[in-house]
Amino acid sequence: MQAERGFTDSDIADYEADGAVCLRQCFPARWIDALAAGFERNMADPGPNASCFTPAGNPGGYFDDFGNWNRIAEYRAFVFDSPAAGIAGGLMRSRTARLFLENMLIKEPGTLEASPWHQDLPYYCVDGAQLCSVWVPLDPVPRSACVEFVAGSHRWGKLFTPRRFGDHSEYSYPAGTFVPAPDVESERERHRILSWDVMPGDCIVFHMRSLHRAPATAHLTTRRRAFSTRWIGDDAIYAVRPGKMYPDVPEPRPAPGQPFDHPDFPVVWRG
């Protein structure tokens, strides 16, 4: 039953077919309030991975930070005690859910910058099939400002060249490493694009291979805050990309192609 685990068998089928699914009211208000407090702590004391993608002089503000779960108590509590890990493990059909990364994202009202269409996986030092993110909004977000996904793109068998979030330019990689992402904005009619009106307590679970982007919030009068925990399952392996990889894995690292097993990336849930 959804009330017991946060999702149904139909949700699992939708996740597997589309690469993204919206689940309603999985997180009680206490978790949203705790994350909001964590965001304020994070903004007052950004971590080494913090970024602002809004150029000086532009309205609003697009902020991002990750890798802070061990120093911000509210993030740590959410990772270990909220339903997120169980939801991830269940939808991945994995016996375990291991924390890979946590990511806070803020777009202030009036922000002009959208993120580029991208997959998360090419930025990361992991591979496999059981890989997902649980994206939790802290504010009401209309569909027009919610993350968008190209349905089924996680099953295309392609890894797209990572793009910079500031100017959307492609990173430079050796020829043949990745393929260019399609220009989804100019061919939206060719795709089934998923997005939802979401409220605090809802979440969107999506595959790390899903092609997606977050629109601008120029038309909003409220913030768009979201907390994304990223999870890997039983089949996850350590991967080496020919360029910058995230997150940093301290030595001793697993050998490329070996199971992703490291004490800095704890198993949080076992089914």
C-alpha positions as CSV (number, residue, x, y, z in Angstrom):
1,M,0.0,0.0,0.0
2,Q,1.2,3.5,-0.8
3,A,0.5,4.7,2.8
4,E,2.9,2.1,4.1
5,R,5.9,2.5,1.8
6,G,5.2,5.8,-0.1
7,F,4.6,4.2,-3.6
8,T,2.7,1.5,-5.4
9,D,3.6,-1.2,-7.9
10,S,2.2,1.1,-10.5
11,D,4.6,3.8,-9.5
12,I,7.5,1.3,-9.9
13,A,6.3,0.5,-13.4
14,D,6.0,4.2,-14.3
15,Y,9.5,4.8,-12.9
16,E,10.9,2.0,-15.0
17,A,9.1,3.0,-18.1
18,D,9.5,6.7,-18.0
19,G,12.6,7.3,-15.8
20,A,10.7,9.7,-13.5
21,V,7.6,9.5,-11.3
22,C,5.9,11.9,-8.9
23,L,4.9,10.6,-5.5
24,R,2.5,12.5,-3.3
25,Q,2.8,13.5,0.3
26,C,5.6,11.1,1.3
27,F,7.3,13.5,3.7
28,P,5.6,14.9,6.7
29,A,5.9,18.6,7.4
30,R,8.6,18.1,10.1
31,W,11.0,17.0,7.4
32,I,10.3,20.0,5.2
33,D,10.7,22.3,8.2
34,A,14.0,20.7,9.1
35,L,15.3,21.0,5.5
36,A,14.3,24.6,5.4
37,A,16.4,25.2,8.6
38,G,19.2,23.3,7.0
39,F,19.0,25.5,3.9
40,E,19.4,28.7,6.0
41,R,22.4,27.2,7.8
42,N,23.9,26.2,4.4
43,M,23.4,29.6,2.8
44,A,25.0,31.3,5.8
45,D,28.0,28.9,5.6
46,P,28.3,27.5,2.1
47,G,30.4,24.5,1.5
48,P,33.4,24.1,-0.9
49,N,31.1,22.9,-3.7
50,A,28.7,25.9,-3.6
51,S,27.8,27.7,-6.8
52,C,25.8,30.6,-8.0
53,F,24.7,30.4,-11.6
54,T,23.1,33.9,-11.8
55,P,25.4,36.5,-13.3
56,A,26.0,39.7,-11.3
57,G,23.3,42.2,-12.0
58,N,20.6,39.7,-13.1
59,P,17.5,39.4,-11.0
60,G,16.7,36.5,-8.6
61,G,19.4,34.0,-7.9
62,Y,20.2,30.4,-8.8
63,F,22.2,28.7,-6.0
64,D,23.5,25.1,-5.6
65,D,25.5,23.2,-3.1
66,F,26.3,19.6,-2.4
67,G,28.3,17.3,-0.2
68,N,27.2,18.8,3.1
69,W,25.2,16.0,4.8
70,N,28.0,15.3,7.3
71,R,28.2,18.9,8.6
72,I,24.6,20.1,8.5
73,A,22.5,18.2,11.1
74,E,19.2,18.6,9.3
75,Y,20.5,17.1,6.1
76,R,22.1,14.2,8.0
77,A,18.8,13.5,9.8
78,F,16.9,13.6,6.5
79,V,19.3,11.2,4.9
80,F,19.3,8.6,7.7
81,D,15.8,8.9,9.2
82,S,13.4,10.2,6.5
83,P,11.5,7.9,4.0
84,A,13.9,8.9,1.2
85,A,16.2,5.9,1.3
86,G,13.4,3.4,1.4
87,I,11.6,5.1,-1.5
88,A,14.8,5.0,-3.5
89,G,15.6,1.4,-2.7
90,G,12.0,0.2,-3.5
91,L,11.7,2.0,-6.8
92,M,15.1,0.8,-7.9
93,R,14.1,-2.8,-6.9
94,S,17.4,-2.9,-4.9
95,R,18.0,-4.7,-1.7
96,T,20.0,-1.7,-0.5
97,A,20.1,2.1,-0.9
98,R,23.5,3.7,-0.5
99,L,23.8,7.5,-0.2
100,F,25.8,8.8,-3.2
101,L,25.2,12.6,-2.9
102,E,22.9,15.2,-1.5
103,N,22.2,18.5,-3.3
104,M,20.4,21.7,-2.2
105,L,19.0,23.9,-5.0
106,I,17.4,27.4,-4.7
107,K,15.9,29.6,-7.4
108,E,14.8,32.9,-6.0
109,P,11.6,34.5,-7.6
110,G,12.4,36.2,-10.8
111,T,15.4,34.1,-11.7
112,L,16.1,34.1,-15.5
113,E,18.5,31.1,-15.6
114,A,17.3,27.6,-16.5
115,S,19.5,24.6,-16.2
116,P,20.6,22.9,-19.5
117,W,19.0,19.7,-20.6
118,H,21.3,17.1,-19.2
119,Q,21.7,13.7,-17.5
120,D,23.2,13.5,-14.1
121,L,25.2,10.3,-14.7
122,P,28.0,11.6,-17.0
123,Y,29.0,14.0,-14.2
124,Y,29.4,11.2,-11.7
125,C,31.9,8.5,-10.8
126,V,29.3,5.7,-10.8
127,D,27.6,3.5,-13.3
128,G,24.9,0.8,-13.2
129,A,21.1,0.5,-13.6
130,Q,20.0,1.0,-10.0
131,L,20.7,4.8,-9.7
132,C,18.2,7.4,-8.8
133,S,17.5,10.8,-7.2
134,V,14.7,11.7,-4.8
135,W,13.9,15.4,-5.4
136,V,11.8,17.0,-2.6
137,P,10.4,20.5,-3.0
138,L,10.3,22.8,0.0
139,D,7.9,25.2,-1.6
140,P,4.8,24.9,-3.8
141,V,6.1,24.6,-7.4
142,P,3.8,25.0,-10.4
143,R,4.4,22.7,-13.4
144,S,5.8,25.7,-15.3
145,A,8.7,26.0,-12.9
146,C,9.1,22.3,-12.0
147,V,11.9,20.0,-13.2
148,E,11.1,18.5,-16.7
149,F,12.0,15.0,-17.9
150,V,12.0,13.4,-21.4
151,A,10.0,10.3,-20.7
152,G,12.0,7.1,-21.5
153,S,15.3,8.8,-22.1
154,H,17.0,6.7,-19.5
155,R,16.5,3.7,-21.8
156,W,18.1,5.3,-24.9
157,G,21.5,3.7,-24.1
158,K,23.3,7.0,-24.5
159,L,25.4,9.2,-22.2
160,F,25.2,12.9,-23.2
161,T,28.1,15.3,-22.9
162,P,27.9,17.2,-19.7
163,R,27.1,21.0,-19.9
164,R,28.1,23.8,-17.7
165,F,25.1,25.2,-15.7
166,G,26.4,28.8,-16.1
167,D,26.5,29.2,-19.9
168,H,25.3,25.8,-21.0
169,S,28.5,25.2,-22.9
170,E,29.7,21.6,-23.3
171,Y,32.7,20.4,-21.3
172,S,35.6,19.2,-23.4
173,Y,36.2,15.5,-23.5
174,P,38.1,13.2,-25.9
175,A,36.2,12.3,-29.0
176,G,33.8,9.5,-28.6
177,T,33.5,9.8,-24.8
178,F,29.9,11.1,-24.9
179,V,27.4,12.1,-27.5
180,P,25.8,15.6,-27.8
181,A,22.5,16.0,-26.0
182,P,19.5,16.7,-28.3
183,D,18.2,20.2,-28.6
184,V,15.0,19.4,-26.7
185,E,13.7,22.9,-26.6
186,S,13.6,23.2,-30.4
187,E,11.9,19.8,-30.8
188,R,9.7,19.5,-27.8
189,E,6.8,18.2,-29.9
190,R,8.9,15.1,-30.7
191,H,9.1,14.1,-27.0
192,R,6.8,13.2,-24.2
193,I,7.9,15.7,-21.5
194,L,6.9,15.0,-17.9
195,S,6.5,17.6,-15.2
196,W,4.1,18.2,-12.4
197,D,2.5,20.7,-10.0
198,V,4.2,19.8,-6.7
199,M,3.7,20.7,-3.1
200,P,6.0,20.3,0.0
201,G,5.8,16.7,1.1
202,D,5.7,15.4,-2.5
203,C,8.8,14.1,-4.3
204,I,10.0,13.3,-7.8
205,V,12.1,10.2,-8.2
206,F,14.1,10.0,-11.4
207,H,16.9,7.8,-12.9
208,M,20.4,9.3,-13.2
209,R,20.2,8.6,-17.0
210,S,17.0,10.6,-17.4
211,L,17.4,13.7,-19.6
212,H,16.0,16.6,-17.7
213,R,16.2,20.3,-16.9
214,A,14.9,22.9,-14.4
215,P,13.1,26.0,-16.0
216,A,13.6,29.6,-15.0
217,T,11.5,31.1,-12.3
218,A,11.1,34.5,-13.9
219,H,7.3,34.3,-13.5
220,L,7.2,33.2,-9.9
221,T,6.8,35.4,-6.8
222,T,8.0,32.8,-4.4
223,R,11.3,30.8,-4.0
224,R,11.8,27.4,-5.5
225,R,13.8,25.4,-3.0
226,A,14.4,21.7,-3.5
227,F,16.6,19.0,-1.8
228,S,17.8,16.1,-3.9
229,T,19.2,13.0,-2.3
230,R,21.0,10.7,-4.8
231,W,21.1,7.0,-4.2
232,I,22.8,3.9,-5.7
233,G,21.7,0.3,-5.4
234,D,23.1,-3.2,-5.5
235,D,24.5,-3.1,-9.1
236,A,26.4,0.2,-8.8
237,I,30.0,0.2,-9.8
238,Y,32.8,2.7,-9.5
239,A,33.4,4.5,-12.9
240,V,36.2,6.7,-14.1
241,R,35.4,9.5,-16.5
242,P,38.1,11.2,-18.6
243,G,37.6,14.6,-16.9
244,K,36.2,16.1,-13.7
245,M,34.0,13.6,-11.7
246,Y,31.7,14.1,-8.8
247,P,31.8,13.5,-5.9
248,D,35.3,13.2,-4.7
249,V,35.9,9.6,-3.4
250,P,38.8,9.5,-0.9
251,E,41.4,6.9,-1.2
252,P,41.3,3.9,-1.1
253,R,38.8,4.0,-3.9
254,P,37.2,0.9,-5.5
255,A,38.9,-0.2,-8.8
256,P,37.0,0.9,-11.9
257,G,34.2,-1.6,-12.6
258,Q,34.2,-2.9,-9.0
259,P,31.2,-2.6,-6.7
260,F,30.8,1.0,-5.3
261,D,31.6,0.3,-1.7
262,H,33.2,3.0,0.4
263,P,32.6,4.1,4.0
264,D,32.1,7.8,3.0
265,F,29.0,6.6,1.1
266,P,27.0,4.7,3.6
267,V,24.3,2.1,3.1
268,V,21.3,3.7,4.7
269,W,18.5,1.3,3.9
270,R,18.2,-2.5,3.5
271,G,15.0,-4.1,2.2
